[in-house]
Amino acid sequence: MKRILTLLVLALLVGNVTAAKYQINHLEPAFWWVGMKNPNLQLLVHGDNIANLRPQIDYAGIEIKSVSEVTNKNYLFVDLAIGAEAKPGKFAINFNKGKKTVVTYEYELLEREAGSANRIGFTPSDVMYLITPDRFANGDPANDNVEGLSEQADRTYKGGRHGGDIRGIINHLDYIADMGFTSVWVNPVLENNQPKYSYHGYSTTDYYKVDERFGTNEEYAELSKKAKERGVGLIMDMIVNHCGSEHWWMKDLPSEDWINFGGEFAQTSHKRTTVQDKYASKEDLKQFADGWFVKTMPDLNQRNPFMATYLIQNTIWWIEYAGLQGIRMDTYPYPDADFMSKWTKEVMEEYPNFNIVGEEWSVNPAIVSYWQKGKVNHNGYKSYLPSLMDFPLQNALVEALNKEETWGTGWIKLYEMLANDFLYADPNNLVIFPDNHDMARIYNQLNHDIPSFNLAMVYFLTMRGIPQIYYGTEILMKHAAGSDHGLIRADFPGGWAGDKVNGFTGEGLSEKEKATQQFMKKLLNWRKGNEIIHNGKIMHYAPENGVYCIFRYTEKGKVMIVLNKNNEDVVLNTKRFYEMLNGDEKAQDVISEKNFDMSSSITVPARTPLILEMN
């Protein structure tokens, strides 16, 4: 009997040791949905010696198609097929050693929201409000510092975390909607557990988790839901080019090719044109596409098929989970170009009416247009990306307003840039903007000149495409000279308890700041319901004597935009515009509500924009 008891104890001890050897540290995605167009799902499973086990599922409609091992025995990639007969529910994934189950993971399939597949992405009827969440509003001071996350709040440091969060955005959704914005593009909110300079969000350390200093996954989904109730969609800022150096997998890489250059830092050349250049060397292209931004941003190898699937599924997971209206993809040309084609194609196949805008920071429209869906490229590259940020137009606008009117400078630069629209497959689906989180604020770029600012705002809010306005632009937010991002992304006044100035209520704003806020509110709300501005055609007239005139028109009406850059009033002969006016003699300015007789000439006030609606 004593021998038998001893053997039983030894058996239990061995069993416990065996069980202790195997555990699941990460299984991603943690849950999924039934009824997706693509029935395939690949699970990344990470755990001690997990490759020694084999998964087994007994659930109607679920089939394990394959199980793949990689160099690191702490990983398995499990491919599932989710059949049409699969129902929402929970089931066990048993990881077996021989016939014995060693580890069990409870998985769940959810039911999709009605109409999820046919969600409408952002369109030219929208205006985006771009928010850097750490700098907008602190709705929950209790999450400013979180145990286990390296960087703590320090509002006195321009490059530190200031405490803005998702709750702060939720608390001010009424302000955003009342101003006339219909979408919010929020800079990245996923976990950035980096030791410093983590507030910006572009060094992801967990692709499935909102940074706790911003809130929770549930709060992010709440933001989307409550925004939608106010007619405002949520656009997620994503990064597939790189992760943060403190991402959990960096401590235990699946394989040597998970990160470019074998996980060793090699600086990107930033020579983006190597992608399109007919004469570029393969070495130059590799240095650009595979190189890292900085040591704290390891460059992901999307040519690894497991990495590629992981990133595509992660995108779809967030669209489905958070009810997204769109995606802004960071540094679009930097990842592997073929992967980006595959990524956009698979996302858009799952959501045919969705929209994605990519960042290609070039002022050359030939380079930007290369990436848009429908573009016929010289090298046969086929893209599925619907939208791009229109950096060329932004640059031309600033140059036009800051330089004097000559034969080759001033408005003519903007006029000629717009004439390049023939390069784009769909110029109406470009995102246009006066500034963003990575450049000097537009009020700074225009030398703190309000008339130039007003001309710029009217141009961007009446031009083709989808306008994006950076938070605080509506109250003339500015910063000290230079381009330090910590200063550009300053705190929105009124977002923190004790702020002496409150941009949300107007308390403490100067008269010019209040006037600008009202100007923007009127313009945005007018645009919101204006089909001519959303989808109208364009006819513009070559600038003359410091005045640039643009018409937006449909069969139902027309709007004439007049931009006078001169320091004095200008008498404009309207006979020149006979093609568009076509007998229309009465118009009213949207901004001043003043009536104009268009029969022969009008007087345009000095340094003033007019938005003339034809009666």
Summary of the structure (lengths in Angstrom):
residues: 615
radius of gyration: 27.4
end to end distance: 104.0
largest distance: 115.0
contacts: 2036
relative contact order: 0.09
helix: 32%
strand: 24%
